[in-house]
Amino acid sequence: MISSILPTYNRAPLSFVSGEGSWLTDEGGRRFLDFGAGIAVNALGHAHPALVAALTEQAGKLWHVSNLYRIPQQQALADALVEQTFAESVFFTNSGTEAAELAIKMVRRYWFERGEERLTILTFEGAFHGRSTGAIAAAGSEKMTKGFGPLMPGFKTLPWGDHDALDAALDDSVAAVLIEPVQGEGGIRALPDQCLRGLREACERSGALLVLDEVQSGMGRTGRLFAHEWAGIDPDIMMVAKGIGGGFPLGAVLANERAAAPMGAGTHGSTYGGNPLACAVGLKVMEIIAEPEFLAEVSRKAGLMRQKLEGLVAAHPDIFEEVRGLGLMLGLKCRKPNTDVTAAARDAGLLVVPAADNVIRLLPALNVPDADLAEASARFDRAAQALSVG
Ligand SMILES: *Cc1c(COP(=O)(O)O)cnc(C)c1O
């Protein structure tokens, strides 16, 4: 008999009842160090007092009114994002895949308004943009699209890191290039800064819009508010979600004026998107993460963690191959199946997340204490020892 929950996930046999900072407690009272952070969502850890206060205060006043009315919390968060980024306009969603949908619509509408038939969006192998029909067509992988055809047309997937293929494809039929500055699901693959700069220039030459998916790499994860800032370039459109709500469902599409302007009244909408509860929390998350001191601390902690991971790779060459990533978006390429390593880590009381390319992801809370980094490394070491013996 089918389970009462649609069986689309292979779940670990764990149920958590509470969380605090980087720690989760399960039904049996066992504590786990959480280095998955709800897949890069709990950017400030569990039960952060300022977020709990922002949510409960708003919950006592007003939950939802719809976008038929002005929403001051939404306005304040949009203003903060515009102030801190390239963006001149923001639309709020409830998830990353909804942000992908709007980003695609925005690209199409932009060329429609200009009266030019530029219909192809270039994407990259290993990409992940969500699970909507548009987002799976964009990423194009067999794993996500099999059995769900006919796929939405208008995407062309290029190999990752193949400059010649990109140059050949980026002609004047291309509407936009859509890319993650650091692939998350694809195995923590960071696009080198010079490649992102080159891509920006190539888009400039061809007229194509540059769309960045920073759903996972954004909101301080790499030590900058957004990962593309390391390359010193601006996209035209950017998708954001995961960390921006700190655990409350929230996403956004950010755009410069030329990309945003064609999206006039009636062109897009969302019943929940940007509601008072989500935006009250999102505003508090922004306030904390956008502080330069906070971001500098992310980079310092990232350096510390990276060092520990390099040590693990050196100590367990039979289990680990290399360390990857940027900031606190870290990956360990494994020699043993990453699902086995993930399970061994879980047995040692450490939660991590598998990704493609036999990588495991470490995505701790951005404010993870140094002591928890040391503890995670110790638990990882125990997990690796157990795997070597077993
Ligand atoms: C998680 C993710 C998405 C999809 O977000 P959902 O909120 O799960 O819809 C899109 N792009 C990237 C890069 C992601 O990591």
The ligand as a MOL file (V3000), in Angstrom:
LIG
                    3D

  0  0  0     0  0            999 V3000
M  V30 BEGIN CTAB
M  V30 COUNTS 15 15 0 0 0
M  V30 BEGIN ATOM
M  V30 1 C 17.0850 24.5370 -3.8640 0
M  V30 2 C 17.3660 25.2280 -5.1340 0
M  V30 3 C 16.3380 25.6260 -6.0010 0
M  V30 4 C 14.8870 25.2800 -5.7590 0
M  V30 5 O 14.3850 25.8240 -4.5930 0
M  V30 6 P 13.0370 25.2480 -3.9490 0
M  V30 7 O 12.7520 26.2130 -2.8390 0
M  V30 8 O 13.3090 23.8630 -3.5090 0
M  V30 9 O 11.9950 25.3080 -4.9960 0
M  V30 10 C 16.6680 26.3160 -7.1390 0
M  V30 11 N 17.9550 26.6190 -7.4180 0
M  V30 12 C 18.9690 26.2490 -6.6160 0
M  V30 13 C 20.3580 26.6270 -6.9710 0
M  V30 14 C 18.7110 25.5400 -5.4550 0
M  V30 15 O 19.7180 25.1440 -4.6670 0
M  V30 END ATOM
M  V30 BEGIN BOND
M  V30 1 1 1 2
M  V30 2 1 2 3
M  V30 3 2 2 14
M  V30 4 1 3 4
M  V30 5 2 3 10
M  V30 6 1 4 5
M  V30 7 1 5 6
M  V30 8 2 6 7
M  V30 9 1 6 8
M  V30 10 1 6 9
M  V30 11 1 10 11
M  V30 12 2 11 12
M  V30 13 1 12 13
M  V30 14 1 12 14
M  V30 15 1 14 15
M  V30 END BOND
M  V30 END CTAB
M  END
